[in-house]
Amino acid sequence: MRGVAVNLYRPACVVRAAVLSAGSWGTAVAKVLADAGSDVVVHARRGEVADAINTRHRNPAYWPDSELPAGLRATTDPAFALEGADCLVLSIPAQTLRGNLAAWAPYIGPGTVIVSLMKGIEAGTGLRASQVITEVTGLPAERVAVLSGPNLAAEIMAGQPAAATIACPDETVAQRLQKVCHTAYFRPYTSTDVIGCELGGALKNVIALGAGIATGMGVGANATAVLITRGLAETTRLAVAMGADAATLAGLAGLGDLVATCSSPLSRNYAFGTHLGRGVSLERAVAATRRTTEGVRSAEAVLDLAHAHGVEMPITRVVVALLNEKISLDEAAAVLMQRPPKPER
């Protein structure tokens, strides 16, 4: 029956959300939060971006053709963005998290919950984003949540159906956040498995590089399916070794995210891999992709984690070798195809 549109998912009370910063994915999640009824302030580094969001309801740097909710505000002042915030949503490159968060920490309120959107492993330490957050801020793990899943930002900006997992050690916090970002087009599920959600999101970027390389080489859909399936297997091995629940890796934050990232040209990691598979140099692939490609920056850290936990990750190992230009494309394919046969478990 047609009539007045009603947002069935609006929280009973308005939640004040700060989103740092105004990149591609951060802007998309800010839109979700605003559409769900939250009072949202986005932190933008550049004044012209903040002004455009406030006056034209556009983010000219990432989404010039997409209209943002009229109530969504922007600022260049992180202190203003964080003032009175019930939740802080962090969406910055994983390798810059520590430095940025140290600068922002003094403005985080005593009751603020932090939500990480980051899908990378910190180089040099092997820490997940939630671990960096607790280390830098001193907050307990129960106040840090993770949002992860098959979430291509362009589709969410267009209001196309999507789902995600919100994980937090405190299930009550996860359930509250679930209500805060539930809209007619975005359906969140809850979990307490932060390790599984974070590793699923970080490791799928490395596998997506491999899937993109296979596509660029033109080796066929069979090879891509193999990379996705065996990529899930090695991702699950490492995640379980680090304390995750294997079931999480079969869900939205694992298989769901892996399939979307390994099969869509909207995925930065898949697109980057495609360039490499076509024989483009690493430098030219970086220039062509233009935006942060977490898989490239995290691949070696992932492999270090695998070595530390005694886990075999052949696809990740080959991707790292390609990124370091230690093997050719043809050699990479041969290394994977000529491994000793074994049973599938």
N, C-alpha and C positions, 0 to 999 in steps of 0.2 A: 504494500500500500504506500503510495506516495504521500509526502507531507513534509513537515519541518524536520530538517536533519538534526539528530540528537547524538552527541558524543557519549556513547554508553560507557566509555572507558575513562572518563575524566575522574581524577582523584577527588575524594571528598574535600580535601583542603589543598590550597595552592602551594606548590613546592617551589622554592627558590633554587634554581640551578645555575651554576657557573660552568661554562664550557671553555676550556683553554686547550687549543686555540682554534682560529677560524680557518682551518685547512679544509680539504675536501670532505673527509669523513667526520671531522668535528662539526662542520656546518650541517651535514646531513642528520647527525644525531641531535643537534640543537633544534632542528626543524621537527623531529619526532617528539622531543620533549615539549616544545611549544604547542604542537598539535594536540598533545595529550593533556594540555591544560596547565603546564608549569610556567612560572615566571622565569624566563631564560635571559641571561646576559652572556654574550660571547666575547672573549678577549681576542682582539686582532692586533698584530704587531704594527701594522701600517694604518695610519690615520685615514687614508682614502678608502680603505676597505671598511673600517668602522663607520665612516660617514655614509658610504653607499648602503650598508645594511640598515642604518637608522633612517635614512631619507628615501631610498629607492627600493628597499627590501630586496636587495640583490647582493650577492658576493661576487664582485667583478673578477676576482682572482681565480675562482674555481667554478662558480655556477652563475655566469652572467645572464643566462636565459631562464633561470629558475626563480620563481617568486618565493620569498620567505614569508612566514607568518608576520602580520603587521606588528604584533606585540613583542617580537623577538628584538632585543636590543644588543648593541655592541659598544665596546670601549677599548681604548688602548691602555687602560690603567688596570693591572691585575688586582690591585687592592679593592677597587670599586667593584670589579666583577665578583670577587669573593665575599664582599660584605654581606653578612646575613645568609650566606648560601647554605642550604640544607645538604646539597650534594655538589661535589666538584667532579666534572667529567674531564678527564685528561686525554687529549688526542694530539700527541706530538710524536716525532720519530723516537723510537726506543733508545737510540744512542745519544739523544740529547735530553732524555728525561731527568737524569740525575742533576745536571747543572741547572736546568730550568726550575725543577721542583725545589731545589735549595733556595732559590731566589723567591719563590712564591710561598714557601712554607710559613713564614711569619704571618701571612694574611689568612691562613686556614683557621676557621672557627673551631671551638672546642667540641661542637657536636656534628661537624661536617663529615659526611661519608664520601669517600673518594671512589670514583668509578673509572677503571682503566679501559680504554679502547685499543690499547697498543698491542701489536702482534709481532713482537720481536724479542730476542734474547740479548742482554747487554754484553757487548764484546769485552773480553778481559776478565769478567767476573762470572759469566754464565748465569746471571740472575734473571729471573722473570720480572716483568714490570711490577707486579704486586710486591715482590720482595724488595725491589729498589725503593718503592713508595714507603713501605714500613721502615726501611733502614734510614731513609732521609728524613722522614717526618716524625719517626718515633711512635706513630699510631699503631694500635693493635690490629692484627689481621682481620678482626671482626668488623672493622670500619673500612675495609678495602674490598671492593667488588670488581668483577671483570665482566664485560659484555663482549660476547663473541658469537660468530655464526656466519652463515652464507649471506653476507651483507654487502653487495656491490652498491657503492654510494650513489651512482647515477640512477639506479632503479629505485632506490629509496627516495631520492629527491623527486622522482616522478610519481611517487605514491603507489608504486607497484607492490604487491604483497610480499612480505618478508617475515622471517622469524629469527630469533636469536636466543642464546642462553645467557642468563645473568647468574653468575656464581659468586657466592660469598660464604665464608665459614659460618656466619650467623644467618640462618635460614629466614629469620624474621626480616632482616635487612634486605635480603634478596627479594622477598615477597613485596616489600614496600616499593623497592625500585621497579619491580615488575608492573605495579599499578601506575607508577610515574611515567613509564614510557610505552604504555599499551594504547595503541590507536587502531582505527579501522583497517590500516594497512600494515601495521607492525605488531607482531605477536611475540612477546617474550615468554620464555620458560625459565624456571629457576633450578638451581643446583647448588650444592655445597662443595663441589669438586673444582676448586680454583686451579689446582695444578693441571688437571686434564683439560680444562677450557683454555688456559693460557698456552700450554704446549701444543694443543691442537691448532690454535690460531697461528702460532709462530712457525711450527714445523711445516704446515701446509704451504707456506710461502716458498720454502725451499723446494718442495715437491712440484709446485706450480712452475718454478723456473725450469725444472726438468721437462714438464709437460709442454711448456712453451717451446723449448729447444726441439723436442720431438716434432711438434707441429711445424716449426720453421724448417726442419730438415725434410719434411714431407714423408715421414715414415709410416703414416697411416693411423687410423682410429684404433686398431688393435694395440699398437704400441702405447698410445695415450691411455687406454684402459688398463694396460699392464702397469704403467707408472702410477696411476691413481690407486689401483688395488694394492700393489706392493708398497707404494708410498704410505698408504694407510697402515699396512702391516708394520713397517719400521717405525712409524710415528707412534703406534700403539705400544710397541716393545719398549721404546725409550720412556714414554709417559708412565707406563705401569712400573718400570724400574725406578722411577722417581716418585712413586706414591700415588699415581692417578688411578681412577677406576676405569677399566677397559670399556665399560658401557658408555662412558662419556665420549670416547673416541668414535663410537658408532652413532653418535647423535649429531645435533646441529653444529656444535663447536668442533667436531672432528670431521666425520664423513661429509656432513652438509657443507661446511666451509671449504673442504678439500675439493669437492666436485665443482662448486661454483668458481673457485679460484683457478682450477686447472682446465676450465672449459670455456671461459668467457674472455673476449678481447677487452672487456672493461676492467679486467684484473691487471694491475700494474706488473705483478711478478710474471704472469703468463705472457703479457705483451713483451716484457723485457727478454724473457727466454726465447720468444719467437724471433726477436732481432738476432740473438746470438745464434740460433739454429740456422738462420739464413746467411751466416758467415760475417755478420756485422761485428766490428770490434767492440770491446767492452766500453771504451770511451764513447763511441758513437751510439751504443745502446743506451747509455746513461743520458746522453743529449736528447735522443729520440723519445725516451720515456718521460723525462723532465721532472717527474714527481718522485718522492721518496719510495724506494723499492726495498721493503724491509727484508725480503729474502736474501738479497745480495749482501746486506749489512750483517745479517744474523747467521748466515750459512756456516761460517767457520766456528762460531760460538756453539751452534747446534752440534757440529761434529765433535767439538771438544767435550761437550756433555756426554755424547755417545761413548767416547773413549773412556771418560771418567767412570761411567756406569757399566762398562763392558758390554755395550749393546752394538750389534752389527747394523749399520745403516748404509748399504751399498749405493743407493740412489743419491743420498746426501753426499757421500764421499766423492762420487763422480761429479756432481754439480760443483762442489768446492774445487776440485781439480780443474774443471773447465773455467771457473771464475778466476782461478790463479794462473790460467793459461799453461798448465802443466801437461795437458793432453789435448788432442784434437777432437773434433766432433765425431769423426769415424772411430777413433780409438775409444771414445766414451761409449758408443753403442756396442762395440766389441767387448769391452770390459763387463758390461751388464749381461750381455747375451751369452758370454762364454763362462760365466760363473759355474761352479760344480752343481749338478742337479741335486735336488733335495725334495723331500715331501712338503706339501703345502699344509701349514698348520693354521 
